């Protein structure tokens, strides 16, 4: 027994020793494999970090300078490129207690919520619980029927005709919690603003209605549904519905600018905006969200294609909005995005699906323009110059270049997204090039500027069979076929001029049967002239120039004047100068403001933007006649330019109001009325200004003018009737 036992034990020991040796060998192999994999991963991570370190460093410097310019208390920002993730907080999430902002700081998402709502709706569509083309009353029977049917699909694209905030003075300042039915009750009796499908009309209320659809179709509350089906699957642990009573980790304090000074935000309960803007999250979670979207989670591939395709009006105009997402190309890249703005917050989310790249930004300053931050980070990470705007001294040439840039952008992004050019056949493509050559023409523009410009603009829409997008996508396809993928990718850096130059070069070598896919000789000559000027003016100094409040304008001005001298086409920094000039103007540093705006005008004399900027400065200082001349000149150059739009006049008016410059407000109003004599809504707004300042007689006159221009302005009619009743009481 003992021998037997010993023998068994000896055999076991030998086997155990052998197993130990084998295990040790295997363990060493496993360790080696794991270490190799880990080293590779670590090396990749270090390499990624190293490859972005300079970009991050430069971006951090930009943020620190720009936040001073914007008077921003706090900012959280991050990006996701492949497997590399970077996040950082700047400034303070709570100024009073000097709490630093973190990537984990919790912000109201505002309208980014709409992207979440859209995904939830489409998940339920995939599950067979929602029909996109069903009327909303199919799911929300308590919502009143309207003059025309309102479908789920149209609501997802802001085409449902549902009103946005009608009286923001009331609807924008709700301080009590609202459940779903109470939230819908705010707008359920509003008439549709347009017939569904005929016009894009952004509407948070439309998305609230979709929130109710989600609840009825799923049998869950909106918050419970998105937590279970969106937040939890993506690991978004710090994303939730906003609730002022709950204890929320890292909740930021919100701020606003009043007369240029940072003040606390007004408290507003956003439960009434639940599916249109009632969620809260962090930049870290938002990047988990975008990564999940890029990886095709949450929805099927074909559904994502539907989400990221711009919807169109019945009249054949793309809206630039898919289902819950803004869908517009950005310098040749296909991208989707959404911003958010409400009390306490400003947010922005941007995704380049094909580049596996996304950006999330959030701030606790209301009305904060995040675009410069998003743009700067994108161009640094992608190593592209998104800022290379161009100025042409000839107005017609400026229009042509601006639309050529769109042909490039829409064309490259279309090929990027669809994988092929979008023309149906050779005849269709020939028609598209014929459309381009007919309207994107300097002589045609000069002969009939307004109508020709409209035709060019229509060229990107179904109403004109997307002729210009077809041209751009075929150009991208042809360049890829002729010069290769690497060369095609290089146009993201080199931009529209190189794109057109190279296409003209390869198309000139084609046989005569392909002559219908060529541009005219006059257009080719124009491109050649632009390129010559660009090469001479886009110097290393210009390429690396950042125009901020910290720039030395005494050095910058003479250098740019010298560089641009003699050229008719060169880099455009007018928008950056505008920001700096207004920074000084709002601070009442008039001389600095005038210095920047005058330099801007000298550099870009035929652009409406510098002229309108300078006009604004003159209005601010009470030099009305000078301002009037400049506004008129800017308007004459391009009446469609954003710098002379009524929205810009309104924006300037708000700044004048904050500075208590009442006399200047009325001077600005007179100028705007002269430029827009037939705009009924603006006449109504002027009447409101007179009413608010106690000038009831003048208010009545302008309400009458507004109604004469548009008898359907119910608010103007109501206020005019109220004024009439008051007058009767007094007599």
HELIX and SHEET records of a PDB file:
HELIX    1   1 UNK A    2  UNK A   70  1                                  69    
HELIX    2   2 UNK A  110  UNK A  112  5                                   3    
HELIX    3   3 UNK A  113  UNK A  126  1                                  14    
HELIX    4   4 UNK A  136  UNK A  138  5                                   3    
HELIX    5   5 UNK A  152  UNK A  156  1                                   5    
HELIX    6   6 UNK A  168  UNK A  171  1                                   4    
HELIX    7   7 UNK A  180  UNK A  185  1                                   6    
HELIX    8   8 UNK A  204  UNK A  218  1                                  15    
HELIX    9   9 UNK A  222  UNK A  226  1                                   5    
HELIX   10  10 UNK A  227  UNK A  231  3                                   5    
HELIX   11  11 UNK A  270  UNK A  273  5                                   4    
HELIX   12  12 UNK A  274  UNK A  277  1                                   4    
HELIX   13  13 UNK A  283  UNK A  294  1                                  12    
HELIX   14  14 UNK A  301  UNK A  307  1                                   7    
HELIX   15  15 UNK A  353  UNK A  355  5                                   3    
HELIX   16  16 UNK A  371  UNK A  382  1                                  12    
HELIX   17  17 UNK A  395  UNK A  418  1                                  24    
HELIX   18  18 UNK A  426  UNK A  439  1                                  14    
HELIX   19  19 UNK A  442  UNK A  447  1                                   6    
HELIX   20  20 UNK A  449  UNK A  458  1                                  10    
HELIX   21  21 UNK A  462  UNK A  464  5                                   3    
HELIX   22  22 UNK A  467  UNK A  483  1                                  17    
HELIX   23  23 UNK A  485  UNK A  494  1                                  10    
HELIX   24  24 UNK A  496  UNK A  507  1                                  12    
HELIX   25  25 UNK A  512  UNK A  517  5                                   6    
HELIX   26  26 UNK A  521  UNK A  537  1                                  17    
HELIX   27  27 UNK A  540  UNK A  543  1                                   4    
HELIX   28  28 UNK A  553  UNK A  564  1                                  12    
HELIX   29  29 UNK A  574  UNK A  586  1                                  13    
HELIX   30  30 UNK A  590  UNK A  603  1                                  14    
HELIX   31  31 UNK A  608  UNK A  620  1                                  13    
HELIX   32  32 UNK A  624  UNK A  637  1                                  14    
HELIX   33  33 UNK A  642  UNK A  644  5                                   3    
HELIX   34  34 UNK A  646  UNK A  658  1                                  13    
HELIX   35  35 UNK A  662  UNK A  675  1                                  14    
HELIX   36  36 UNK A  680  UNK A  692  1                                  13    
HELIX   37  37 UNK A  696  UNK A  709  1                                  14    
HELIX   38  38 UNK A  714  UNK A  730  1                                  17    
SHEET    1   A 7 UNK A  99  UNK A 100  0                                        
SHEET    2   A 7 UNK A  84  UNK A  94 -1                                        
SHEET    3   A 7 UNK A  74  UNK A  81 -1                                        
SHEET    4   A 7 UNK A 357  UNK A 363 -1                                        
SHEET    5   A 7 UNK A 345  UNK A 352 -1                                        
SHEET    6   A 7 UNK A 336  UNK A 342 -1                                        
SHEET    7   A 7 UNK A 326  UNK A 327 -1                                        
SHEET    1   B 3 UNK A 107  UNK A 108  0                                        
SHEET    2   B 3 UNK A 279  UNK A 281 -1                                        
SHEET    3   B 3 UNK A 240  UNK A 241 -1                                        
SHEET    1   C 2 UNK A 255  UNK A 258  0                                        
SHEET    2   C 2 UNK A 261  UNK A 264 -1                                        
SHEET    1   D 2 UNK A 390  UNK A 392  0                                        
SHEET    2   D 2 UNK A 569  UNK A 571 -1                                        
END                                                                             
